């Protein structure tokens, strides 16, 4: 009979373990794709404006599966916690980066950033981390196996009872499913934040690309101004030799030449800085090479109300806040059922040496929720849900304020660009051509020609700055006002969140 006790223990242990596994909810697989690449939407070579459309820009997201009854965990009507349905902005890589070329274009820089900017990989890891939490939160509790010896040594025997017990907790009230759904919803928050990070990086690459183009264009005009200053000094010396100018004019022309030489050096430094900033956002230490493209804008007029409505519908920042609000609803429901007691069953066979017979122990335990019904944690979760509702409103107002500032920069730059293109630059060009013709007809001196050319070049430099401001504002407005692509990827748990549970549940 003693020889059969271990066999009986093993049989009972196996049967209870199999029953526990059979009642355990299936866990969701955690999968992670490669970091999502990003490419421009409709900006071609020689175009500085940006526009992103869902058809042109799909995104490859980290995939996960959600429980079929996840929606049943919501409290209240779905319209109270979910925004109006909107198609997610996505994009794909269509061209590979060629870093062996003699210059860089925008598609190459975007492709490099998609593969090398570390914040994109951080955002994907946030998704994987929340999927792993969902997996862990839905796992069934492990059984507990124990050796039991009672009254060992009584009457010179090995004890009244020697045997083994196995204990299993049976989770009630669908707690594991609710816990899994909560973290799956947080993974959706991380998804929206990953899209937001992609826009940040993409916008930053485009903005720094525009800045580098503008710096290169200004450098060329500063060099043109330097040649004009050199010509002015030669003219002043010739007039001095002819007695038509004094030493003061020569000294002034010499000082002006040195000032323009310093301007060229400063412009070269700005080009280098702009290129290094661009290289940092791309995530690769690029070799110093020219940036090719055209500093122009062909974007249609942006309407403020239309841009604000698009932000409220499609902004990843706002969609993430709505997804977090839904996760908080599931959290409240999860905490409301936490007090429902689980059933703990334990038992096992053994041998009673006093009675010299094989016996068994069986125990069923249920915690009586007499004092602790999780009241405090429920209130804490409800408070966090209310905080998140206000967070959604705060983000809406913040987006409006940021759009207002960016739209002011956009419309002011657009007005300048249009007027410079239609009036200022054509008039200055005609003035320069006419004064040059007058010089050829011996009706105007060369110094006046140089003065007019200097004024014309300064207006062209102002137009480059206007285009820089216009294109940068267009990029940010079309890109949901997201920038700073080297800031760490946002965490699905926002600042100010009241996390009421120290363990996944």
C-alpha positions in Angstrom: 0.0 0.0 0.0 2.9 2.4 0.8 4.3 1.8 -2.7 1.1 3.0 -4.3 1.0 6.4 -2.4 3.5 8.2 -4.8 1.5 6.9 -7.7 -1.7 8.2 -6.3 -0.2 11.6 -5.6 1.2 11.9 -9.1 -2.2 10.9 -10.6 -4.1 13.5 -8.6 -1.5 16.2 -9.3 -1.7 15.6 -13.0 -5.5 15.6 -13.1 -5.8 18.9 -11.2 -3.0 20.5 -13.3 -4.9 19.4 -16.5 -8.1 20.9 -15.2 -6.5 24.2 -14.4 -5.0 24.4 -17.8 -8.3 23.6 -19.5 -10.0 26.5 -17.7 -7.2 28.9 -18.4 -8.1 31.6 -21.1 -5.9 31.4 -24.2 -3.2 33.9 -24.2 -2.5 36.3 -27.1 0.7 36.0 -29.1 3.0 38.9 -28.9 4.4 39.8 -32.2 6.6 42.6 -33.4 7.5 43.6 -36.9 10.5 45.5 -38.1 10.6 49.3 -37.2 8.1 51.0 -39.4 9.8 52.8 -42.3 8.7 56.2 -43.4 8.8 58.0 -46.8 7.6 61.2 -48.2 4.0 61.4 -49.3 3.9 63.7 -52.4 7.0 65.8 -52.2 9.1 65.0 -55.2 12.6 66.0 -56.1 12.7 69.7 -56.4 9.6 70.3 -54.3 9.6 71.6 -50.7 6.0 71.3 -49.8 4.5 68.3 -48.0 1.1 66.7 -48.0 0.2 63.3 -46.5 -2.8 61.3 -47.6 -4.1 57.9 -46.5 -3.9 56.5 -50.0 -0.3 57.5 -50.5 1.0 56.8 -47.0 0.1 53.4 -45.4 1.9 52.3 -42.3 2.9 48.8 -41.2 2.0 48.5 -37.6 2.9 45.9 -34.9 0.1 43.4 -35.0 -1.8 42.0 -32.1 -5.1 40.1 -31.5 -7.8 41.3 -29.2 -10.4 39.2 -27.3 -13.7 38.8 -29.1 -15.6 40.2 -26.1 -13.3 43.1 -25.4 -16.0 45.6 -26.3 -18.3 44.2 -23.6 -16.0 45.6 -20.9 -17.0 49.2 -21.7 -19.1 51.0 -19.2 -21.7 53.4 -20.7 -22.5 54.1 -24.4 -19.5 53.7 -26.7 -20.0 57.2 -28.2 -19.0 58.7 -24.8 -15.5 57.4 -24.9 -14.6 56.9 -28.5 -14.0 59.6 -31.1 -15.7 59.6 -34.5 -14.2 56.9 -36.7 -11.3 58.2 -38.8 -8.9 56.5 -41.2 -5.4 56.3 -39.8 -2.8 58.1 -41.7 -0.2 55.6 -42.9 2.8 55.5 -45.2 5.3 53.1 -46.7 8.9 53.1 -48.1 9.0 53.2 -51.8 12.6 53.9 -52.5 15.8 52.7 -50.8 18.5 55.0 -49.5 21.6 55.4 -51.7 24.3 56.9 -49.4 26.9 56.4 -52.1 25.6 59.2 -54.2 27.3 62.6 -54.5 24.3 64.4 -52.9 21.2 63.7 -50.8 17.6 64.1 -51.8 14.5 64.0 -49.6 13.4 60.3 -50.3 16.9 59.2 -49.4 17.0 61.1 -46.1 13.5 59.8 -45.1 14.5 56.2 -45.9 17.6 56.6 -43.8 15.6 58.1 -40.9 13.1 55.2 -41.0 15.9 52.7 -40.5 18.2 54.6 -38.1 16.2 57.0 -35.9 16.2 55.3 -32.5 12.9 56.8 -31.4 11.0 54.8 -34.0 12.3 51.6 -32.5 11.5 52.9 -29.0 7.9 53.4 -30.1 7.7 49.9 -31.4 9.2 48.5 -28.2 6.5 50.3 -26.2 3.9 48.4 -28.2 5.7 45.1 -27.6 5.9 45.9 -23.9 2.2 46.4 -23.5 1.4 43.3 -25.5 3.7 41.4 -23.1 1.8 42.9 -20.2 -1.5 41.8 -21.8 -0.1 38.3 -22.2 1.2 38.2 -18.6 -2.1 39.6 -17.1 -4.1 36.9 -18.8 -2.1 33.9 -17.6 -3.8 31.6 -15.2 -2.4 31.2 -11.6 0.1 28.3 -11.2 -0.9 25.4 -8.9 0.9 25.0 -5.6 2.2 21.5 -4.6 3.0 20.9 -1.0 4.3 18.0 1.2 2.2 17.6 4.4 3.3 15.8 7.6 1.0 15.9 10.6 1.8 14.9 14.2 5.2 13.6 13.2 6.6 11.3 15.9 3.3 10.6 17.7 3.4 7.2 19.5 6.7 6.5 17.8 5.3 6.6 14.3 6.1 8.7 11.3 2.9 10.7 12.0 -0.8 10.5 11.8 -0.7 11.8 8.2 2.1 11.8 5.6 1.2 12.8 2.1 1.0 15.6 -0.5 -1.4 18.3 -1.4 -2.0 20.4 -4.5 -3.7 23.7 -4.4 -5.3 25.6 -7.3 -6.9 29.1 -7.4 -9.9 29.3 -9.8 -10.3 32.9 -10.9 -13.9 34.2 -11.1 -15.8 37.2 -12.6 -13.8 37.0 -15.9 -11.0 38.9 -14.2 -8.2 37.6 -16.4 -10.0 38.5 -19.6 -10.6 42.0 -18.3 -7.0 42.4 -17.4 -5.9 41.2 -20.8 -8.3 43.5 -22.6 -7.0 46.5 -20.5 -3.4 46.0 -21.6 -4.4 45.2 -25.2 -6.2 48.6 -25.2 -3.0 50.2 -23.9 -1.2 48.5 -26.8 -3.5 50.4 -29.1 -2.6 53.6 -27.3 1.1 52.7 -28.0 0.1 52.2 -31.6 -1.2 55.7 -32.0 1.9 57.0 -30.2 4.1 55.1 -32.6 2.3 56.8 -35.5 2.8 60.1 -33.7 6.5 59.5 -33.4 6.7 58.7 -37.1 5.1 62.0 -37.9 7.6 63.7 -35.6 10.6 62.2 -37.3 9.2 62.6 -40.8 8.3 66.3 -40.1 11.7 67.0 -38.6 13.5 65.5 -41.5 11.5 67.6 -43.9 11.9 70.8 -41.9 15.6 70.3 -41.5 15.8 69.4 -45.2 14.1 72.7 -46.0 16.4 74.6 -43.6 19.5 73.1 -45.3 18.2 74.0 -48.8 17.5 77.6 -47.6 21.0 77.8 -46.0 22.6 76.6 -49.2 20.6 79.2 -51.3 21.5 82.0 -48.9 25.2 81.0 -49.1 25.1 81.4 -52.9 23.6 84.9 -52.6 26.1 85.9 -49.9 28.9 84.8 -52.3 27.2 86.9 -55.0 27.1 89.9 -52.6 30.8 89.3 -51.9 31.6 89.6 -55.6 29.6 92.8 -55.7 31.6 94.1 -52.7 34.9 93.1 -54.5 33.7 95.0 -57.6 32.8 98.0 -55.5 36.3 98.1 -54.0 37.9 97.9 -57.4 35.6 100.7 -58.6 36.4 102.9 -55.6 40.2 102.4 -56.2 39.8 103.3 -59.9 37.8 106.4 -59.2 40.4 107.4 -56.6 43.2 107.0 -59.1 41.2 109.2 -61.5 40.6 111.8 -58.8 36.8 111.2 -58.7 36.8 109.6 -55.2 38.7 110.1 -52.0 40.3 107.9 -49.5 37.1 107.7 -47.4 35.3 105.8 -50.3 38.2 103.3 -50.5 38.2 102.7 -46.8 34.5 102.2 -46.7 34.6 99.8 -49.6 37.4 97.9 -47.9 35.4 97.6 -44.7 32.3 96.6 -46.6 34.3 93.9 -48.4 35.5 92.4 -45.1 32.0 92.5 -43.7 30.7 90.5 -46.7 33.6 88.0 -46.3 32.5 87.4 -42.7 28.9 87.0 -43.9 30.0 84.3 -46.3 31.8 82.5 -43.5 28.7 82.8 -41.3 26.6 81.4 -44.1 28.9 78.5 -44.5 28.7 77.8 -40.8 24.9 77.9 -41.0 25.0 75.4 -43.8 27.2 73.1 -41.8 24.9 73.4 -38.7 21.8 72.8 -40.7 23.3 69.7 -42.3 24.5 68.4 -38.9 21.0 68.9 -37.4 19.5 67.0 -40.4 22.1 64.2 -39.9 21.1 64.0 -36.2 17.4 63.6 -36.9 18.2 61.0 -39.6 20.2 59.0 -37.1 23.3 58.5 -39.2 26.5 60.5 -39.3 26.2 61.6 -42.9 29.2 62.7 -45.0 29.1 66.4 -45.8 27.4 66.5 -49.3 25.0 68.9 -51.0 21.3 68.7 -50.5 19.4 68.7 -53.8 15.9 70.0 -54.2 14.0 73.2 -54.9 12.8 75.7 -52.3 9.3 76.1 -53.7 5.7 75.5 -52.5 2.8 74.2 -54.6 0.4 73.5 -51.7 -3.1 74.9 -52.0 -4.3 77.5 -49.5 -4.8 76.0 -46.1 -8.0 76.9 -44.3 -7.7 77.3 -40.5 -11.1 75.7 -39.7 -10.4 72.8 -42.1 -7.0 72.2 -40.6 -8.4 72.3 -37.1 -11.2 69.9 -38.0 -8.6 67.5 -39.5 -6.6 67.7 -36.3 -9.7 66.7 -34.2 -10.4 63.8 -36.5 -7.0 62.4 -37.3 -4.4 63.7 -35.0 -2.5 60.7 -33.5 -2.0 62.6 -30.3 -5.7 63.0 -29.8 -6.5 59.5 -31.0 -4.1 58.2 -28.4 -5.8 60.2 -25.7 -9.2 58.7 -26.7 -7.7 55.2 -26.7 -6.3 55.8 -23.2 -9.8 56.9 -22.1 -11.2 53.6 -23.3 -8.4 51.7 -21.4 -9.4 53.6 -18.3 -13.1 52.5 -18.7 -11.9 48.9 -18.8 -9.7 49.5 -15.8 -12.8 50.8 -13.8 -14.7 47.6 -14.8 -11.8 45.5 -13.8 -11.5 47.0 -10.4 -15.2 46.7 -9.8 -15.0 42.9 -10.0 -11.7 42.6 -8.0 -13.6 42.0 -4.8 -15.5 39.0 -6.1 -13.7 36.1 -4.3 -11.8 33.5 -6.1 -12.2 29.8 -5.2 -9.1 28.0 -3.8 -9.3 24.2 -3.9 -6.6 22.0 -2.3 -6.3 18.3 -1.5 -4.3 15.3 -1.9 -3.8 11.6 -0.8 -1.7 10.4 2.1 -1.1 7.6 4.6 -2.3 7.6 8.2 0.3 5.7 10.1 -1.8 5.7 13.3 -4.8 4.1 11.6 -2.6 2.3 9.1 -4.8 3.3 6.2 -4.7 5.4 3.1 -6.6 8.7 3.5 -7.1 12.0 1.6 -7.4 15.7 2.5 -9.7 18.1 0.7 -10.1 21.8 1.4 -12.1 24.6 -0.3 -11.4 28.2 0.6 -13.3 31.4 -0.3 -12.3 34.8 1.0 -15.3 36.6 2.6 -15.3 40.3 1.3 -16.7 41.6 4.6 -14.5 44.7 5.0 -12.4 45.1 1.8 -14.4 45.3 -1.4 -11.7 47.2 -3.2 -13.5 50.5 -2.6 -10.4 52.7 -2.6 -8.9 51.3 -5.8 -12.3 51.6 -7.6 -12.5 55.3 -6.6 -8.9 55.7 -7.7 -9.6 54.2 -11.1 -12.7 56.4 -11.5 -10.7 59.4 -10.7 -8.1 58.5 -13.3 -10.9 58.1 -15.8 -12.2 61.6 -15.0 -8.7 62.9 -15.3 -8.3 61.4 -18.8 -11.6 62.9 -19.9 -10.2 66.3 -19.0 -6.9 65.3 -20.7 -8.7 64.8 -24.0 -10.2 68.3 -23.7 -6.8 69.8 -22.8 -5.2 68.2 -25.8 -7.9 69.7 -28.1 -7.3 73.2 -26.7 -3.5 72.7 -26.9 -3.8 71.7 -30.6 -5.9 74.8 -31.3 -3.4 77.0 -29.7 -0.5 75.4 -31.5 -2.3 75.5 -34.8 -3.1 79.2 -34.3 0.6 80.0 -33.8 1.7 77.9 -36.8 -1.1 79.2 -39.0 -0.1 82.8 -38.2 3.4 82.0 -39.4 2.0 80.2 -42.5 -0.3 83.0 -43.6 2.2 85.7 -43.0 4.9 83.9 -45.0 2.4 83.1 -47.8 1.4 86.8 -48.1 5.1 87.8 -48.3 5.9 85.0 -50.8 3.0 86.0 -53.1 3.8 89.7 -53.0 7.5 89.3 -53.5 6.9 86.9 -56.4 4.3 89.1 -58.1 5.6 92.6 -57.3 8.8 93.1 -55.3 11.2 90.8 -57.2 9.9 91.7 -60.7 10.1 95.4 -60.0 13.6 95.1 -58.5 14.8 93.0 -61.4 13.5 95.5 -63.9 15.1 98.3 -61.9 18.4 96.5 -62.1 18.1 95.8 -65.8 17.2 99.4 -66.5 20.1 100.9 -64.5 22.5 98.4 -66.1 21.2 99.5 -69.6 21.7 103.1 -68.5 25.3 102.3 -67.6 25.9 100.8 -71.0 24.4 104.0 -72.5 26.8 106.1 -70.4 23.9 107.7 -68.5 24.6 106.1 -65.1 27.8 105.3 -63.2 28.8 101.8 -62.2 28.6 102.5 -58.4 24.8 103.1 -58.8 24.5 99.8 -60.7 26.2 98.0 -57.8 23.9 99.6 -55.3 20.8 98.5 -57.2 22.1 95.0 -57.6 22.8 94.9 -53.9 19.2 95.9 -53.1 17.9 93.3 -55.6 20.0 90.5 -54.0 18.8 91.5 -50.5 15.2 91.1 -51.7 16.0 87.7 -53.1 17.5 86.7 -49.7 14.4 87.9 -48.0 12.3 85.7 -50.4 14.3 82.7 -49.5 13.6 83.3 -45.8 9.9 83.7 -46.7 9.8 80.4 -48.6 11.6 78.8 -45.7 9.0 79.9 -43.2 6.1 79.0 -45.6 7.3 75.5 -46.4 8.1 74.8 -42.7 4.7 75.9 -41.6 3.0 73.8 -44.3 5.0 70.7 -43.2 3.9 71.1 -39.6 0.3 71.8 -40.3 0.0 68.9 -42.7 1.9 66.7 -40.2 -0.4 67.4 -37.2 1.9 70.0 -35.7 4.3 67.2 -34.5 8.0 67.8 -34.4 11.2 67.1 -32.3 11.9 63.7 -33.8 14.7 63.1 -31.3 12.6 63.3 -28.2 12.1 59.9 -26.6 9.0 58.1 -27.8 6.0 58.8 -25.6 4.9 56.1 -23.1 1.3 54.8 -23.3 1.0 55.8 -19.6 0.9 59.6 -19.8 2.1 62.0 -17.1 -0.4 62.5 -14.3 -1.8 59.0 -14.7 -3.0 57.4 -11.5 -1.8 53.8 -11.7 -3.8 51.9 -9.0 -2.3 48.5 -9.4 1.3 47.5 -8.7 0.9 44.3 -10.7 -0.7 43.6 -14.1 -4.4 42.9 -13.6 
